[in-house]
Amino acid sequence: MVCAVFAQESNFKSLTKDDLWQAFFTKRMMYKRREANGSLSEELKDADDQVDWDLVMEAFRVLSGHEARSAYEQGNLAAHAQRQLLGLRVMHEARVQEEERRRAKEEEAEAAPADQE
């Protein structure tokens, strides 16, 4: 439900602190290890996700602080900044897709010896 609000960047002005906190906590549950007692540790489930987690933390910091949010909006929502961000987004998506392909190949390689037995 909360993630649908974040699906469109144009919705950012209508987000409440509760919306931000719920989305952040959802992401935190995706990235962080769960302890035996049910609490979330500060350790990532996968160390390769550090760059993505850093982006989540930066987004939360910017969106939850008035001064940081204002500076972000001014520096990143201008037409030239949007074009630059589009390029960064494309590069990030390409990196994520490459990582998914690499993991799929590794899983295939691990499954192949089992299939030959």
C-alpha positions as CSV (number, residue, x, y, z in Angstrom):
1,M,0.0,0.0,0.0
2,V,2.7,2.5,1.0
3,C,4.9,1.5,-2.0
4,A,2.1,2.4,-4.4
5,V,2.4,6.0,-3.1
6,F,6.1,6.0,-3.9
7,A,5.6,4.5,-7.4
8,Q,5.2,8.0,-8.9
9,E,7.9,10.5,-8.0
10,S,5.3,13.3,-8.6
11,N,3.6,12.1,-5.3
12,F,6.5,13.2,-3.2
13,K,4.9,16.4,-1.9
14,S,1.9,14.6,-0.5
15,L,3.9,12.1,1.6
16,T,3.5,12.2,5.3
17,K,6.2,11.3,7.9
18,D,4.2,8.1,8.6
19,D,4.3,7.2,4.9
20,L,8.0,7.7,4.9
21,W,8.6,5.7,8.0
22,Q,6.4,2.8,6.8
23,A,8.2,2.7,3.5
24,F,11.6,2.9,5.2
25,F,10.7,0.1,7.6
26,T,9.5,-2.1,4.7
27,K,12.8,-1.6,2.9
28,R,14.7,-2.2,6.2
29,M,13.0,-5.5,6.6
30,M,14.0,-6.4,3.0
31,Y,17.7,-5.6,3.5
32,K,18.5,-6.3,7.2
33,R,19.0,-9.7,8.9
34,R,16.4,-10.7,11.5
35,E,17.8,-11.8,14.9
36,A,16.6,-14.9,16.7
37,N,14.4,-12.7,19.0
38,G,12.7,-11.2,15.9
39,S,14.4,-7.8,16.0
40,L,16.3,-6.5,12.9
41,S,20.0,-6.3,13.1
42,E,22.2,-3.6,11.5
43,E,23.8,-6.3,9.3
44,L,22.7,-6.6,5.7
45,K,21.3,-10.0,4.5
46,D,23.6,-9.7,1.5
47,A,26.8,-7.6,1.6
48,D,26.4,-6.9,-2.1
49,D,23.3,-4.8,-1.3
50,Q,25.4,-2.1,0.5
51,V,25.1,0.4,-2.3
52,D,21.3,0.0,-2.5
53,W,20.9,0.2,1.3
54,D,23.0,3.4,1.2
55,L,20.6,4.8,-1.4
56,V,17.6,3.9,0.9
57,M,19.2,5.6,3.8
58,E,20.0,8.7,1.8
59,A,16.5,8.9,0.5
60,F,15.0,8.6,4.0
61,R,17.4,11.2,5.3
62,V,16.5,13.7,2.5
63,L,12.8,13.1,2.6
64,S,12.4,13.3,6.3
65,G,14.5,16.5,6.9
66,H,12.9,19.8,5.8
67,E,16.2,21.5,4.9
68,A,17.7,18.5,3.2
69,R,14.4,17.9,1.3
70,S,14.3,21.6,0.2
71,A,17.9,21.4,-1.0
72,Y,17.2,18.2,-2.9
73,E,14.1,19.6,-4.6
74,Q,16.0,22.7,-5.7
75,G,19.0,20.8,-7.0
76,N,17.3,17.8,-8.5
77,L,13.9,18.7,-9.7
78,A,15.0,21.3,-12.3
79,A,14.8,20.2,-15.9
80,H,18.6,19.7,-16.4
81,A,18.8,17.8,-13.1
82,Q,16.0,15.5,-14.0
83,R,17.8,14.5,-17.2
84,Q,20.9,13.8,-15.2
85,L,19.0,11.7,-12.7
86,L,17.4,9.7,-15.5
87,G,20.8,8.7,-16.7
88,L,21.8,7.7,-13.1
89,R,18.5,5.7,-12.8
90,V,19.2,3.9,-16.1
91,M,22.7,3.0,-14.9
92,H,21.4,1.7,-11.6
93,E,18.7,-0.4,-13.3
94,A,21.3,-1.8,-15.7
95,R,23.6,-2.7,-12.7
96,V,20.7,-4.4,-10.9
97,Q,19.7,-6.4,-14.0
98,E,23.4,-7.5,-14.5
99,E,23.5,-8.7,-10.9
100,E,20.3,-10.7,-11.4
101,R,21.7,-12.3,-14.5
102,R,25.0,-13.1,-12.7
103,R,23.0,-14.7,-9.8
104,A,20.9,-16.7,-12.2
105,K,24.0,-18.1,-14.0
106,E,25.5,-19.0,-10.6
107,E,22.3,-20.8,-9.6
108,E,22.3,-22.6,-13.0
109,A,25.9,-23.6,-12.5
110,E,25.2,-25.0,-9.0
111,A,22.2,-26.9,-10.2
112,A,23.9,-28.4,-13.3
113,P,26.1,-30.9,-11.4
114,A,23.1,-32.0,-9.4
115,D,21.1,-32.6,-12.6
116,Q,24.0,-34.8,-14.1
117,E,23.9,-37.2,-11.2
